[in-house]
Structure formats: structure tokens, C-alpha cells
Amino acid sequence: MSGTVSNRSLLRMALGHPAFVIGLVLSAVFIVAALMSFVWTPFDPTKLDIANKLQNPSWVHWFGTDHFGRDMFSMIMVGARVSIAVAFVAVGIGMVLGVPLGLYAASRRGSLIDEIIMRGNDLVFAFPSLLLAIMITAVFGPGAINAIIAIGIFNVPVFARLARGAALSLWTRDFILAARVAGKNKARISVEHILPNIANLMIVQGTIQFSLAVLAEAALAYVGLGAQPPLPSWGRMLADAQTLISLAPHMALFPGFAIIITVLGLNLMGDGLRDLFDPKLRHGRS
């Protein structure tokens, strides 16, 4: 019963948190657009219509058309699908690989294994995600899959460091000492006691990394290393618009706003989750 009350209380606080609500609404708009693009778009986003190229926004083409006559609104809908899919899988890779590494390193604090894991994280951090993507592309060629791999690899040390730091602060707590006295090994303690206590922190960080992954995907697509034609991508739409900004500013404005609003929404939602999950910040707001 107390768990139900706690969940309802958390829901009320979430709905009363302006940043979280705004972020949730902004994020939901593009998630719904991405899901809807699987079954419906106003026009075929890959169909060329040169006769109607560079049209301004109108009742027919809500966001106008690009230099090939493609409907911009339809392209942004499909581009939302690409950005969200790449970011979701990439952050998932980082979380699935990084959190266990961080927990294992924390359980072996001060050992050679701990040192190897942390120095490996430092090595990955030494290569920016864009440079890492260029290296991967040079070997395997450009594409969304390689963008996912590059962004995912860059996210691994982020979650590993965070999980290790959070876990280290718990290993000296009384309930962990009690679990050790009960005969539980370090792996079992990490899964049954450490992980549930740091899950909220991982969720908040995952939301923040999701927004960064959307930006990274757009940057990779902008330089031609992300999703390849004919699949629309927000970053490549901006790249196509850079030489036509004076003739058709809508080509840059709408995909640019899509990126800004999506990243803003995810960041606001992450800030709201941080406030809701952190007792000190939550009490400070009340």
C-alpha cells in the first residue's frame, strides 16, 4: 500500500514540475511524429517533384519543399524516427555495457581490473564521438548502423564512470555489509542491492545522454556519416540547406527547430527527473 501511495505521490510531483511537464510534452510530440511516420506521412518523403521545388510553407506543404521538391514536413517526421532510433539504440548500448563495467570496477576497487577498466574509459574519452565515427566509417563505410556504434561506444565510459562512482558510495553502507555477512558474493550484491539503488541515477543520465545522442546523430549526418539517402535525416537536411539559405530559409529553419526542440525537451525532462529522484532537491522545491 505504501508503494502505491509513493508512486501516486511521485506522479503528482511530476505533473506539478513545470520543467518535467514541458520536456515531456516536447519530447512526446516528436516521438508521436516518429511513430506515426511508420504508417502515414502527408507525402512520400523520398519522392522527387522538381516542378514544385523550393516552395514556401503553404496549406499543401506545411513546411514547404526542398530543392528536390520533397515535402519538408514528411521528411522531418521520418527524420524524427531516424534520430530517435539511433539515439535510443546508442544510449542503450552505452547503458547495457557501461553500467555492468562500472559495477564490476566498483566491486574490485583498487585492483588491477578496476585500473584497467578505468584507464580503458579514459582511452575512449580521448577520442571524440565524431572522430570515432570517422574512424569507423573509414573501415566499414557511412550509415546509420555505424553512427549507432560510434555514439554507443562513446556512451559506455559515461555510464561506467557514473555507475562506479555511485556504487562506491554504497559499498560501505550498513545494508551492503549485512549482505556480505549473509554470504552473498560481490556479483550478487551488485545486482540485488547496488543496481536498484542507482537505477534512478542511470535513468536521469540516460535521458541526458539521449539528448546528446540526438545532437551527435545530427552532426554525423551533417558531415555525411549518418543515415544515407534516400532516408531523410535532420542533419543532412541542414547540410542541404546551407547553400540555399537565402533562397529557401525554411529548409534550414524547420529541421533546425526540430533538433532544438527535441534536445530542449529531453534536457528539461532530465532536469525534472533529477529533481524528482533526488530527495534533497525535491525537498528544496517543496
Helices and strands as residue ranges (DSSP letters): H 2-15, H 18-36, G 50-52, H 72-107, H 112-125, H 129-140, H 144-168, H 174-181, H 186-189, I 190-194, H 195-222, H 234-241, H 250-277, H 279-285
